[in-house]
């Protein structure tokens, strides 16, 4: 046995003076031991080995974060950034990516398509990041993704739109952390028609994300015997909605709403004022209420209605250790708000996509042997992601297990229907993964790199 003094982590320290390098190394071992013990309860064996490795060192893996800090997507951007920060902290505690520390380089795109293109260029050419990730709004993704392809830099979006799986983008674009609209509505339409009604009026934002809802939910509902009574697109910057409500047919059974942006609270309140007590059934997407307290004054109209959730906001609906640990690390309380400010409500059904995408990037870099932004390393990285098939539920994927299509560059997972009751959301239905899967209409793997 080595002669010397033992640290609390069990590492022998030689007697006498030690160098600064030895002291730092010893301190790292102590910290690493503590981290390993905390992570061991829920990490797979391979990840436990990483957690027990030395602290990350060397040149960092630089991940460009295209974030909506301002503009219509600012509420999402704030929580995307908090989730990203928490995920990177955990990844670095686990030893980084391939033993290297992770560094996030964030740039605000203003939720603006033109600025989105400029941000991709800046991250790739000026900051020289290894990959870019985090874009949400579909109009920004559709504008910026072609530029990422021209620059030949991997672009991991967290958007939900069908634009990736449609095959209309390019081989450098992936969506491995959140499901797309087509999958979501394909899984949900049978439940909506069976439980709520067959005559449906749809409200949706007047851009690509809204059109995905219009087209895919409309078609899926019709296959279940429903009719779409009216299609009502809403401009994304609209602030008052009363002028649209007279267009709702009187025989409507279900009002389907998926709204985003700063006007969503007004939309729901004005809809309630329009209908009063004689309201049709309501089915919405939590997008309409992300960042909004379900119990806020004026939202009483929502009581009894149903909402899609990707990741249930209120604690207890998914009772897993991974979900609890994820919630704690990001700083979200049992009601889905910040642990520092109960009025600061999270975008819980979207922001997890940032967390899960970062762990996919970690897995891809380590499996591919990626070292630097070179054509050969990018080729290996992209082909490695394309070969992925499943992601197990756990701290790396706290929302649940998933399946990945390498041809479509798109992930598939469970969907949830929650009911507003007692000013909270209670899960009443969980779909299978298979219910949202559809045959590939594209194959990115056949595109050149």
Backbone torsions as a table, in degrees:
resi	resn	phi	psi	omega
1	UNK	NA	141.6	179.0
2	UNK	-66.6	133.0	177.8
3	UNK	-75.9	136.5	177.4
4	UNK	152.4	-169.4	-178.0
5	UNK	-99.9	141.3	-179.8
6	UNK	-97.2	134.9	176.1
7	UNK	-78.7	168.4	176.4
8	UNK	-57.6	-26.0	178.7
9	UNK	-82.6	-3.5	176.4
10	UNK	92.8	9.3	-178.5
11	UNK	-93.2	133.3	-179.6
12	UNK	-74.8	133.7	176.5
13	UNK	-113.9	130.7	-178.9
14	UNK	-65.4	148.0	177.4
15	UNK	-66.4	157.2	178.0
16	UNK	86.4	-165.5	-176.4
17	UNK	-73.7	147.5	174.9
18	UNK	-125.5	155.3	-179.8
19	UNK	-77.0	165.0	177.9
20	UNK	-60.8	-39.0	-179.9
21	UNK	-63.4	-42.0	179.6
22	UNK	-65.2	-38.5	179.7
23	UNK	-64.2	-44.5	179.1
24	UNK	-63.6	-42.1	179.5
25	UNK	-61.5	-42.4	179.8
26	UNK	-65.6	-43.5	179.2
27	UNK	-60.8	-39.7	178.7
28	UNK	-62.4	-37.7	179.4
29	UNK	-65.5	-39.9	178.7
30	UNK	-62.8	-48.1	179.6
31	UNK	-61.9	-44.3	-179.9
32	UNK	-59.3	-39.6	179.8
33	UNK	-63.4	-40.4	178.5
34	UNK	-65.4	-42.2	179.2
35	UNK	-63.3	-44.4	-178.2
36	UNK	-59.2	-41.3	-179.1
37	UNK	-67.1	-34.3	179.4
38	UNK	-72.2	-34.6	-176.9
39	UNK	-83.8	-22.1	-171.3
40	UNK	-59.7	-24.9	-177.0
41	UNK	-67.8	-22.9	-176.1
42	UNK	-137.0	2.0	178.2
43	UNK	-90.4	144.9	172.7
44	UNK	-60.6	163.5	-175.5
45	UNK	-55.7	-43.0	-178.5
46	UNK	-62.2	-40.4	-179.6
47	UNK	-72.2	-30.0	175.5
48	UNK	-63.1	-36.9	178.4
49	UNK	-64.1	-39.7	177.4
50	UNK	-63.0	-42.6	-178.1
51	UNK	-61.7	-29.0	-178.0
52	UNK	-88.0	-4.1	-179.6
53	UNK	-75.8	173.4	179.4
54	UNK	-65.8	161.3	176.9
55	UNK	-59.1	147.3	-178.1
56	UNK	-60.3	148.5	-178.3
57	UNK	-149.0	171.8	178.7
58	UNK	86.7	-169.1	179.5
59	UNK	-65.2	136.9	-176.9
60	UNK	-73.3	154.3	164.0
61	UNK	-79.6	117.0	-176.5
62	UNK	-98.4	118.0	-179.4
63	UNK	-109.1	117.2	177.3
64	UNK	-76.1	130.0	-177.1
65	UNK	-113.3	105.7	176.9
66	UNK	-85.7	101.2	-167.9
67	UNK	-116.3	141.2	176.9
68	UNK	-86.5	75.4	179.1
69	UNK	-74.0	-27.8	-179.6
70	UNK	-131.7	172.0	-179.2
71	UNK	87.9	-169.5	-174.2
72	UNK	-62.2	-24.1	-178.0
73	UNK	-96.9	15.5	-172.0
74	UNK	-62.3	-37.1	179.1
75	UNK	-62.3	-43.9	176.4
76	UNK	-64.2	-44.2	-177.5
77	UNK	-59.1	-39.5	178.9
78	UNK	-59.4	-45.7	-178.2
79	UNK	-79.6	-28.8	172.1
80	UNK	-61.0	-39.6	-178.0
81	UNK	-71.1	-40.8	178.0
82	UNK	-62.9	-42.2	-179.4
83	UNK	-66.5	-40.9	177.8
84	UNK	-61.5	-44.1	179.3
85	UNK	-60.6	-43.3	-179.7
86	UNK	-67.0	-40.2	-179.8
87	UNK	-65.6	-43.1	-179.7
88	UNK	-65.7	-37.1	176.9
89	UNK	-59.5	-44.7	179.2
90	UNK	-66.4	-43.6	179.9
91	UNK	-59.5	-42.4	178.7
92	UNK	-68.8	-33.5	174.1
93	UNK	-63.8	-31.5	-178.8
94	UNK	-81.4	0.3	-179.6
95	UNK	109.9	7.4	178.7
96	UNK	79.2	-155.7	176.8
97	UNK	-111.8	116.7	-176.6
98	UNK	54.8	36.4	177.5
99	UNK	80.8	0.1	-179.1
100	UNK	-106.3	143.9	178.4
101	UNK	-67.7	152.1	177.9
102	UNK	-100.4	132.6	177.5
103	UNK	-122.3	127.1	176.9
104	UNK	-94.5	129.2	175.6
105	UNK	-113.8	105.0	-173.5
106	UNK	-98.7	140.4	174.9
107	UNK	-137.7	132.4	179.6
108	UNK	-80.3	128.0	176.8
109	UNK	-101.6	1.8	177.6
110	UNK	65.2	15.0	-173.1
111	UNK	52.9	38.7	-174.9
112	UNK	-122.8	126.8	-177.0
113	UNK	-56.2	-45.0	-178.6
114	UNK	-64.1	-45.7	178.0
115	UNK	-66.0	-31.1	177.5
116	UNK	-58.7	-42.6	176.6
117	UNK	-62.5	-43.5	-179.9
118	UNK	-63.5	-37.2	179.1
119	UNK	-66.0	-43.2	177.1
120	UNK	-58.3	-44.8	179.1
121	UNK	-62.7	-43.2	-178.2
122	UNK	-66.0	-43.7	-179.8
123	UNK	-64.0	-40.6	-177.3
124	UNK	-77.3	-43.9	-170.6
125	UNK	-93.5	-36.3	-178.5
126	UNK	-92.4	-51.1	-179.4
127	UNK	-81.0	-18.7	178.7
128	UNK	52.8	50.9	178.0
129	UNK	-72.6	163.7	179.3
130	UNK	-80.2	-42.7	176.7
131	UNK	-143.5	166.7	175.8
132	UNK	-121.7	143.6	-179.8
133	UNK	-151.7	168.6	165.1
134	UNK	104.8	-5.2	-175.0
135	UNK	-69.6	136.5	-177.2
136	UNK	-108.7	-63.6	-169.8
137	UNK	-64.3	132.8	-170.7
138	UNK	-63.6	-35.4	179.9
139	UNK	-65.5	-31.0	177.7
140	UNK	-74.7	-42.8	178.8
141	UNK	-60.1	-47.8	-176.2
142	UNK	-62.8	-33.4	178.2
143	UNK	-76.4	-40.2	-171.4
144	UNK	-87.5	-28.9	-176.0
145	UNK	-58.8	-42.3	178.2
146	UNK	-59.7	-35.3	178.6
147	UNK	-68.2	-37.7	175.6
148	UNK	-60.8	-39.8	177.8
149	UNK	-64.8	-40.2	178.3
150	UNK	-64.6	-36.6	179.5
151	UNK	-82.6	-7.7	178.6
152	UNK	56.6	50.6	177.2
153	UNK	-123.5	131.6	179.8
154	UNK	-57.6	135.3	-172.1
155	UNK	-130.8	104.1	-175.9
156	UNK	-100.9	109.3	-176.1
157	UNK	-98.2	157.7	179.0
158	UNK	-129.5	70.2	-160.6
159	UNK	-119.1	-31.6	-176.8
160	UNK	80.9	-24.0	-177.5
161	UNK	-63.6	158.7	-179.6
162	UNK	-80.4	-2.0	-173.4
163	UNK	-59.5	-31.6	177.6
164	UNK	-72.4	-56.0	-176.4
165	UNK	-65.4	-18.4	-179.6
166	UNK	-67.1	-20.4	-176.7
167	UNK	85.4	6.3	-175.7
168	UNK	-86.9	-4.2	-179.3
169	UNK	-99.2	-123.4	-178.4
170	UNK	-152.9	173.7	-171.2
171	UNK	-68.8	-13.8	-179.0
172	UNK	-86.7	-4.9	-174.3
173	UNK	-104.7	130.3	-179.4
174	UNK	-132.1	152.2	170.7
175	UNK	-133.8	78.5	-173.8
176	UNK	-97.4	3.3	-173.8
177	UNK	-116.8	-6.7	-178.2
178	UNK	-152.2	145.2	-177.7
179	UNK	-76.8	163.0	-178.2
180	UNK	-99.7	165.3	-175.5
181	UNK	-58.0	-41.7	-178.8
182	UNK	-59.2	-44.2	178.4
183	UNK	-63.9	-43.0	-177.8
184	UNK	-60.9	-52.5	-175.0
185	UNK	-74.1	-29.0	176.3
186	UNK	-63.0	-37.8	179.7
187	UNK	-74.6	-32.2	-172.3
188	UNK	-90.5	-28.7	-173.3
189	UNK	-54.6	-44.7	179.6
190	UNK	-58.6	-39.4	-179.7
191	UNK	-68.1	-42.7	-178.4
192	UNK	-61.3	-48.9	-177.3
193	UNK	-65.8	-41.9	-178.0
194	UNK	-68.7	-39.0	-171.0
195	UNK	-100.5	-21.7	-173.7
196	UNK	-116.0	-36.7	179.2
197	UNK	150.1	167.3	-173.3
198	UNK	-107.5	-12.0	179.2
199	UNK	-105.6	108.8	-166.1
200	UNK	-121.3	132.1	170.8
201	UNK	-109.5	133.6	-173.7
202	UNK	-113.6	129.7	168.5
203	UNK	-107.1	133.4	-178.2
204	UNK	-153.8	154.1	178.6
205	UNK	-68.7	144.8	-173.6
206	UNK	-86.0	62.2	171.4
207	UNK	-159.8	-175.1	-166.4
208	UNK	-52.9	-44.1	-179.5
209	UNK	-59.4	-43.5	178.6
210	UNK	-66.5	-37.5	179.2
211	UNK	-65.4	-33.7	175.2
212	UNK	-60.0	-43.9	177.5
213	UNK	-62.9	-49.4	179.8
214	UNK	-52.7	-50.0	-173.5
215	UNK	-76.4	-49.4	-172.4
216	UNK	-78.4	-40.2	176.3
217	UNK	-69.0	-41.9	179.2
218	UNK	-55.8	-47.7	-179.6
219	UNK	-66.9	-41.9	-178.8
220	UNK	-66.0	-39.3	179.7
221	UNK	-67.1	-40.3	178.8
222	UNK	-61.9	-36.0	177.7
223	UNK	-65.0	-21.1	178.1
224	UNK	-93.7	6.9	178.1
225	UNK	93.3	9.5	-179.2
226	UNK	-87.8	163.8	171.7
227	UNK	-123.1	143.5	176.9
228	UNK	-94.3	108.9	-174.2
229	UNK	-72.7	-37.0	179.7
230	UNK	-158.8	147.0	175.6
231	UNK	-116.2	118.2	-173.6
232	UNK	-123.7	96.6	178.0
233	UNK	-77.4	143.1	-179.1
234	UNK	-120.9	125.2	176.1
235	UNK	-56.8	140.5	-174.0
236	UNK	-64.2	-20.7	-179.4
237	UNK	-100.4	8.2	-178.8
238	UNK	-62.6	140.6	-178.2
239	UNK	-117.4	-13.1	177.0
240	UNK	-139.2	140.6	-167.3
241	UNK	-123.4	-0.8	-174.3
242	UNK	-59.6	-30.3	-178.2
243	UNK	-68.6	-16.9	-179.3
244	UNK	-88.3	-25.0	-170.8
245	UNK	-67.6	-30.4	176.2
246	UNK	-62.4	-13.9	179.4
247	UNK	-81.1	-3.7	178.1
248	UNK	-78.1	117.6	179.0
249	UNK	-58.5	144.6	-176.1
250	UNK	-65.3	-26.6	-178.1
251	UNK	-92.0	16.3	178.1
252	UNK	-63.8	129.0	174.5
253	UNK	-85.6	-39.5	-171.7
254	UNK	-134.6	130.4	169.0
255	UNK	-99.1	119.1	-179.5
256	UNK	-101.6	121.9	-177.3
257	UNK	-131.1	135.3	173.9
258	UNK	-142.5	96.7	-176.4
259	UNK	-120.2	148.7	177.0
260	UNK	-135.4	162.5	176.6
261	UNK	102.4	-178.4	-171.7
262	UNK	-68.8	-15.4	-177.1
263	UNK	-92.0	3.6	-172.3
264	UNK	-64.5	-38.1	-179.5
265	UNK	-64.8	-41.2	176.9
266	UNK	-62.9	-41.0	179.4
267	UNK	-56.5	-50.0	-177.1
268	UNK	-66.5	-41.7	179.9
269	UNK	-63.7	-45.0	-178.9
270	UNK	-68.5	-32.6	176.6
271	UNK	-64.1	-40.8	177.5
272	UNK	-64.1	-40.8	178.9
273	UNK	-65.7	-34.5	-179.4
274	UNK	-67.4	-44.3	-175.1
275	UNK	-87.0	-34.7	-174.7
276	UNK	64.8	-140.2	-177.6
277	UNK	-75.6	-23.3	-176.7
278	UNK	-90.8	64.9	-176.5
279	UNK	-98.3	148.1	171.5
280	UNK	-75.4	176.2	172.7
281	UNK	-66.2	149.3	-178.2
282	UNK	-121.1	131.0	170.3
283	UNK	-131.6	120.6	-178.9
284	UNK	-127.9	171.4	172.3
285	UNK	-102.7	141.6	-177.0
286	UNK	-58.7	-16.8	174.0
287	UNK	-49.8	-36.3	-179.6
288	UNK	-66.5	-18.2	-174.3
289	UNK	-133.6	15.3	174.1
290	UNK	-64.5	136.0	-178.6
291	UNK	77.5	5.7	-177.6
292	UNK	-119.1	135.6	177.5
293	UNK	-72.5	120.8	-179.5
294	UNK	-59.0	-28.6	-178.8
295	UNK	-89.6	9.9	-178.4
296	UNK	-64.8	144.8	177.8
297	UNK	-55.1	136.2	-179.4
298	UNK	99.0	-14.0	-179.8
299	UNK	-98.3	10.2	177.8
300	UNK	-57.4	-26.6	178.8
301	UNK	-57.5	-27.2	-177.2
302	UNK	-77.3	-13.4	-176.3
303	UNK	-55.5	127.8	-179.3
304	UNK	90.6	-13.7	-179.9
305	UNK	-79.9	172.2	-176.1
306	UNK	-121.8	148.0	-179.8
307	UNK	-135.2	144.0	168.1
308	UNK	-75.8	138.8	168.7
309	UNK	-131.8	142.1	172.5
310	UNK	-86.4	-36.8	-178.4
311	UNK	-140.8	105.2	-173.0
312	UNK	-51.4	128.4	-174.7
313	UNK	-66.5	-41.5	-173.6
314	UNK	-87.4	134.5	-178.6
315	UNK	-61.5	148.2	177.8
316	UNK	100.3	-17.9	177.7
317	UNK	-76.2	-32.9	170.5
318	UNK	-119.8	105.2	-171.7
319	UNK	-98.4	67.8	178.1
320	UNK	-120.8	155.6	178.2
321	UNK	-64.0	-38.9	-178.8
322	UNK	-62.0	-43.6	180.0
323	UNK	-64.5	-41.5	179.6
324	UNK	-63.9	-43.0	-179.0
325	UNK	-68.4	-40.1	176.8
326	UNK	-60.6	-47.6	-179.5
327	UNK	-58.1	-44.0	-178.6
328	UNK	-66.7	-41.9	-176.7
329	UNK	-68.5	-35.8	179.7
330	UNK	-78.7	-23.5	179.2
331	UNK	91.1	46.8	-179.2
332	UNK	-117.1	132.7	-178.5
333	UNK	-85.1	-176.4	-174.7
334	UNK	-65.7	-19.4	179.3
335	UNK	-97.7	4.6	178.4
336	UNK	87.1	12.2	178.8
337	UNK	-106.4	169.6	177.5
338	UNK	-62.4	139.5	176.0
339	UNK	-67.9	-13.8	179.3
340	UNK	-96.3	-18.4	-176.8
341	UNK	-155.7	107.1	-176.0
342	UNK	-63.8	-17.2	179.1
343	UNK	-87.5	-9.2	-178.1
344	UNK	-94.7	88.0	-173.1
345	UNK	-83.7	137.6	-174.7
346	UNK	-79.3	170.6	170.9
347	UNK	-106.0	63.9	-165.4
348	UNK	-63.2	-29.9	-177.3
349	UNK	-84.2	3.5	178.9
350	UNK	-126.5	-40.3	-170.0
351	UNK	-67.3	-23.4	177.4
352	UNK	-60.4	-24.8	179.0
353	UNK	-60.4	-32.1	176.1
354	UNK	-65.7	-47.3	179.0
355	UNK	-56.2	-52.7	-175.1
356	UNK	-68.3	-35.7	178.2
357	UNK	-63.7	-40.6	178.9
358	UNK	-62.3	-36.1	177.8
359	UNK	-73.4	-28.8	173.2
360	UNK	-67.3	-42.2	177.0
361	UNK	-60.2	-43.9	177.6
362	UNK	-57.6	-49.1	-179.1
363	UNK	-61.8	-41.8	-177.9
364	UNK	-66.8	-43.1	179.4
365	UNK	-61.9	-45.2	-176.3
366	UNK	-70.2	-36.7	-179.7
367	UNK	-75.9	-32.1	-175.8
368	UNK	-83.8	-18.9	-175.7
369	UNK	79.0	19.8	-179.4
370	UNK	-56.1	136.0	179.3
371	UNK	-121.2	-43.7	-174.1
372	UNK	-153.6	162.7	-178.3
373	UNK	-72.0	75.5	178.5
374	UNK	-121.7	157.1	-179.0
375	UNK	-53.5	-43.5	-178.4
376	UNK	-67.4	-41.3	-180.0
377	UNK	-69.1	-38.5	176.7
378	UNK	-64.8	-39.7	177.8
379	UNK	-59.5	-46.3	179.6
380	UNK	-64.0	-40.9	-179.8
381	UNK	-63.5	-48.2	-178.3
382	UNK	-64.4	-43.8	-179.6
383	UNK	-66.7	-31.0	177.2
384	UNK	-66.7	-44.6	177.9
385	UNK	-62.0	-41.3	-178.3
386	UNK	-63.9	-22.1	179.2
387	UNK	-88.7	-7.4	178.6
388	UNK	-68.2	145.3	-177.4
389	UNK	-127.5	-39.8	-177.2
390	UNK	-139.3	150.9	172.4
391	UNK	-125.5	124.7	-178.3
392	UNK	-80.2	146.7	174.2
393	UNK	-62.1	138.1	-179.5
394	UNK	167.4	-172.0	-176.5
395	UNK	-61.8	-27.3	177.7
396	UNK	-76.1	-26.1	178.9
397	UNK	-136.8	70.0	-172.2
398	UNK	-69.3	-20.9	179.0
399	UNK	-69.1	-25.2	179.1
400	UNK	140.3	174.2	179.7
401	UNK	-64.8	156.6	-178.6
402	UNK	-147.1	161.3	172.5
403	UNK	-120.6	144.2	-176.0
404	UNK	-121.3	135.8	176.1
405	UNK	-103.0	111.6	178.5
406	UNK	-66.3	-30.0	178.4
407	UNK	-67.6	-40.7	-176.2
408	UNK	-92.5	-13.3	-174.5
409	UNK	60.7	32.4	-172.5
410	UNK	-132.5	141.6	178.8
411	UNK	-98.7	154.6	178.3
412	UNK	-128.5	141.3	-178.5
413	UNK	-153.1	-171.7	179.4
414	UNK	-75.5	151.1	173.0
415	UNK	-119.8	157.0	-178.3
416	UNK	-128.7	141.1	169.6
417	UNK	-108.7	125.0	179.6
418	UNK	-120.2	147.6	178.7
419	UNK	-108.7	138.7	175.7
420	UNK	-77.7	117.1	-179.9
421	UNK	-149.1	128.3	-178.8
422	UNK	61.3	35.0	179.7
423	UNK	61.6	26.5	174.8
424	UNK	-138.7	175.2	178.4
425	UNK	-111.7	129.3	179.8
426	UNK	-121.8	124.6	179.9
427	UNK	-66.4	129.4	178.5
428	UNK	-118.4	-11.1	-179.5
429	UNK	-156.8	139.1	175.2
430	UNK	-127.1	125.6	-179.1
431	UNK	-82.9	162.6	170.2
432	UNK	-80.4	161.5	175.1
433	UNK	-65.0	-40.2	-176.9
434	UNK	-60.1	-31.6	-177.3
435	UNK	-62.5	-23.7	-179.2
436	UNK	-102.8	-2.2	-177.8
437	UNK	-82.4	147.7	-179.2
438	UNK	-141.4	157.5	-178.3
439	UNK	-64.6	139.1	178.9
440	UNK	-61.8	134.3	174.6
441	UNK	-105.7	4.2	-179.6
442	UNK	-149.7	168.8	176.5
443	UNK	-149.2	95.8	-178.9
444	UNK	-65.0	-25.5	-175.6
445	UNK	-65.2	-15.0	179.7
446	UNK	-88.6	-7.7	178.7
447	UNK	-79.7	145.9	178.1
448	UNK	-71.5	158.6	175.8
449	UNK	-108.3	NA	NA
